[in-house]
């Protein structure tokens, strides 16, 4: 855990030092790495027989939680976007 926190603090420090420079390529690299991590997570989940075998038992409750969470996230992002695009004025 200490290693993870140390790596995060190093990243924060580096970001602070590079805040005035053009780091546009970094966001593209981060996007590709996130896609790769999600793909690898999907492979890990798909290769786990306990998870795949338990998909049938999840049922309607899991589906409703997924849909509700997605709709809630979309609404919160939309509200935040409207708030920020108005300059943060209420």
C-alpha positions as a Markdown table, in Angstrom:
| # | Residue | x | y | z |
|---|---|---|---|---|
| 1 | Unk | 0.0 | 0.0 | 0.0 |
| 2 | Unk | 2.9 | 2.3 | 0.8 |
| 3 | Unk | 4.3 | 1.7 | -2.6 |
| 4 | Unk | 1.1 | 2.7 | -4.3 |
| 5 | Unk | 0.7 | 5.9 | -2.3 |
| 6 | Unk | 4.4 | 6.7 | -3.0 |
| 7 | Unk | 3.9 | 6.3 | -6.7 |
| 8 | Unk | 0.8 | 8.5 | -6.7 |
| 9 | Unk | 2.6 | 11.2 | -4.7 |
| 10 | Unk | 5.5 | 11.1 | -7.2 |
| 11 | Unk | 3.0 | 11.5 | -10.0 |
| 12 | Unk | 1.4 | 14.5 | -8.3 |
| 13 | Unk | 4.8 | 16.1 | -7.7 |
| 14 | Unk | 5.8 | 15.5 | -11.4 |
| 15 | Unk | 2.5 | 17.0 | -12.5 |
| 16 | Unk | 3.1 | 20.0 | -10.3 |
| 17 | Unk | 6.5 | 20.6 | -11.8 |
| 18 | Unk | 5.3 | 20.2 | -15.4 |
| 19 | Unk | 2.0 | 22.1 | -15.0 |
| 20 | Unk | 3.1 | 24.9 | -17.4 |
| 21 | Unk | 4.2 | 22.7 | -20.2 |
| 22 | Unk | 2.3 | 21.1 | -23.1 |
| 23 | Unk | 1.5 | 17.6 | -22.0 |
| 24 | Unk | -1.3 | 16.8 | -24.5 |
| 25 | Unk | 0.3 | 13.5 | -25.5 |
| 26 | Unk | 0.1 | 12.3 | -21.9 |
| 27 | Unk | -3.7 | 12.2 | -22.0 |
| 28 | Unk | -3.6 | 10.1 | -25.2 |
| 29 | Unk | -1.2 | 7.7 | -23.5 |
| 30 | Unk | -3.4 | 7.5 | -20.4 |
| 31 | Unk | -6.5 | 6.8 | -22.5 |
| 32 | Unk | -4.7 | 3.9 | -24.3 |
| 33 | Unk | -3.4 | 2.5 | -21.0 |
| 34 | Unk | -6.9 | 2.6 | -19.5 |
| 35 | Unk | -8.3 | 0.8 | -22.5 |
| 36 | Unk | -5.6 | -1.9 | -22.1 |
| 37 | Unk | -6.3 | -2.3 | -18.4 |
| 38 | Unk | -10.0 | -2.7 | -19.1 |
| 39 | Unk | -9.3 | -5.3 | -21.8 |
| 40 | Unk | -7.0 | -7.2 | -19.4 |
| 41 | Unk | -9.6 | -7.0 | -16.7 |
| 42 | Unk | -12.2 | -8.5 | -19.1 |
| 43 | Unk | -9.8 | -11.3 | -19.9 |
| 44 | Unk | -9.3 | -12.0 | -16.2 |
| 45 | Unk | -13.0 | -12.0 | -15.5 |
| 46 | Unk | -13.8 | -14.1 | -18.5 |
| 47 | Unk | -11.2 | -16.7 | -17.5 |
| 48 | Unk | -12.5 | -17.1 | -14.0 |
| 49 | Unk | -15.0 | -20.0 | -13.9 |
| 50 | Unk | -16.5 | -18.9 | -10.6 |
| 51 | Unk | -17.5 | -15.5 | -11.9 |
| 52 | Unk | -18.8 | -16.8 | -15.2 |
| 53 | Unk | -20.7 | -19.6 | -13.4 |
| 54 | Unk | -22.3 | -17.0 | -11.0 |
| 55 | Unk | -23.6 | -14.8 | -13.8 |
| 56 | Unk | -26.9 | -16.6 | -13.8 |
| 57 | Unk | -27.5 | -16.1 | -10.1 |
| 58 | Unk | -27.0 | -12.3 | -10.2 |
| 59 | Unk | -30.5 | -11.8 | -11.6 |
| 60 | Unk | -32.7 | -8.7 | -11.9 |
| 61 | Unk | -31.2 | -6.9 | -8.8 |
| 62 | Unk | -27.8 | -6.7 | -10.5 |
| 63 | Unk | -29.3 | -5.5 | -13.7 |
| 64 | Unk | -31.3 | -2.8 | -11.9 |
| 65 | Unk | -28.2 | -1.6 | -10.0 |
| 66 | Unk | -26.2 | -1.4 | -13.2 |
| 67 | Unk | -28.9 | 0.6 | -15.0 |
| 68 | Unk | -29.5 | 2.8 | -12.0 |
| 69 | Unk | -25.8 | 3.5 | -11.5 |
| 70 | Unk | -25.3 | 4.3 | -15.2 |
| 71 | Unk | -28.3 | 6.7 | -15.3 |
| 72 | Unk | -27.2 | 8.3 | -12.1 |
| 73 | Unk | -23.7 | 8.8 | -13.4 |
| 74 | Unk | -25.0 | 10.3 | -16.7 |
| 75 | Unk | -27.3 | 12.7 | -14.8 |
| 76 | Unk | -24.5 | 13.8 | -12.4 |
| 77 | Unk | -22.1 | 14.3 | -15.3 |
| 78 | Unk | -24.7 | 16.3 | -17.2 |
| 79 | Unk | -25.4 | 18.5 | -14.2 |
| 80 | Unk | -21.7 | 19.1 | -13.6 |
| 81 | Unk | -21.2 | 20.0 | -17.2 |
| 82 | Unk | -24.0 | 22.5 | -17.1 |
| 83 | Unk | -22.6 | 24.0 | -13.9 |
| 84 | Unk | -19.1 | 24.3 | -15.3 |
| 85 | Unk | -20.2 | 25.6 | -18.6 |
| 86 | Unk | -22.1 | 28.4 | -16.9 |
| 87 | Unk | -18.8 | 29.5 | -15.2 |
| 88 | Unk | -19.7 | 27.9 | -11.9 |
| 89 | Unk | -22.5 | 30.4 | -11.2 |
| 90 | Unk | -25.6 | 29.1 | -9.5 |
